[in-house]
Amino acid sequence: MDTQQNTALTRALAEIPGPLPTRGVVHITLPHTDRFTVVGNHLAQHPELSLAAIGLAVRIQSLPRGTDISVKTLAAQCREGERLIASRLRELEACGYLQRARERRPDGRITTRTLYCNHPAALTAHHAQARPGTLPHHRSIPHQRSVPLDRPVPAPTTSPPPPPTAPPSSPS
């Protein structure tokens, strides 16, 4: 039996202007009009991340704010197991795409707050340009692996820094 050909793909290939490369990939790029996520090449081609970590980052980036991305939830939604997902989340943390911190809620329960940045290098560069010679002004959220769940986590003793204020505008 012959391999079935995708005639739509063949027609699209025929419509590409100019000479085609003799080898390598040929991109047929159609514009997305709804339900899409923009992914930077810095992530898609990251030399230190595994393909599984890149795929997981794309999945996280495509989810709406507030979506649970715990290891158990992601494992229930994907074919990969909890151990693989946990290790790929650690990869994303090591490269700055993800930060996780355990926090005590007002009701006493402990939850994990997760921050995902789609372009950590640009965020660092932006803060360095805004304040040359200073560190970025943000609340650090360290990952606390050493706090077991069966022990109480002390409540934070310091309050978060006040939000930055805009300089007063002068009338023109």
Disulfide bonds with the S-S distance in Angstrom:
none
